Amino acid sequence: MSLWMLIKIVAGLMVLGVVVLTGMVVRHVRYEPVGGVLGEMVPVHVEGKPLLALPEADSELPEIDPGAKIFEKARELIAIGDLQGARDKLRTVVSIYPRSKAASEARRIVGEMNLDELLSAGRMTNKKVYVVKRGDSYLGIAAKFDTSLDMIMHLNGLMDLKSLQPGDELTVMPLDFKVLIEPQKKVLSLWDEDRFVREYPLLAVVGAPSGDLKSKIDGKGGMLGDRRVPPSSSDYRGAIKFFSIGRVPAMITALPEKASVAEDELAQGFYLAPADAEELALLLRVGNEVEFRSSTR
C-alpha cells in the first residue's frame, strides 16, 4: 500500500469520526442526554416535557352557556303556545343560571307572564271568593286574607270602595310575597318563597343599609304634594305610592317625574318608575318581608 493511499484512509476515518461525534453531541443537547465522558464535557439541563402537548385555549371559541340554550328552548315553546312549559324553562334560567347572558331577558319575560296570571280576574289560582257578612269592612277583609285594598279593587273591578252589603261576593288573593332589594345591583324583586315572581329596576338608591338586613313593610300609603293619604282615601288613587320599612329610615316609592333630579335632592329611599310603584301597590301589603342584600352574588 502506498503512502498516499494510507493518508487518504486515515483522513476518511477522521472525517467519519468527526461526523459521528457531531451527531452524538446534537442528540445529547437537543433530544436525549447521554452520560459518560460526553455528559461531563457538555452538561445539559433538561426540563420535563409532557408526553402530549395540549392546545392552548382559543379566545375566539364561543363560551358554553347552558342558560342561553334553555332560553332558546323557552322561546320555541312560546312560539307554539306552550306557555306553561316556556315559563318552567325561563324559571330554570333565572334560578339555576342567574349569570347567563339570557338571564336578564328571562327574568323580564317570566315576570310579565307571572304578573298576567296574578292579576287576571279569570284565573282563580291562589284566589278565593268571599261572601260578605254583616259588619264586614274592606279593611277588615283585607286584613283577614292578608291582602290589600288595591288588590281587592283590581280583582273586583271597583273604581271606588262602594258600600258593602251582606251576600256580596268579593274575589280576594293573599299577598305573601317577599321583597328582595339589592342596592348594588339597583334591583328590587318579588319572590313567592323561593320562586321568582317579578323584577323592577331601581332608578335611584339613597341611604341603603350598609350590610344584609331583614325587615318588614310597616306602612303603605300615597303622597299628594306634602300630604300623606291612606289607601282607604278617595285621594289615594291619584297619589304617588310609597311603602315604609321597619328598621330602615327609607321608603320604596316613585321617582319624581321631573326632567332631572339629583340624588342629593332626594330623601332616603329606593326609587322606581311611577308605573312600577303603582304595580307594587297592587302586590304588596303591610307585613310583607323585606330583605336587603348588600353583596352582588
ABEGO torsion letter per residue (X at the ends): XBAAAAAAAAAAAAAAAAAAAAAAAAAAAAABBBBEAAAAABBBBBBBBBABBBBBBBAABBBBBAAAAAAAAAAAAAAAGBAAAAAAAAAAAAAABAABAAAAAAAAAAAAAAAAAAABAABABGBBBBBBBBGBBAAAAAAAAGBBAAAAAAAAGBABBBBBBBGBBBBBBBBABBBBBBAAAGBBBBBBEABBABBBBBABBBGBBABBBBBBBABBBBBBEABBBBAABAAAAABBBBBBBBGBBBBBBBBBBBABBBAAABBBEBBBBAAAAAAAAAABBBGBBBBBBABAX
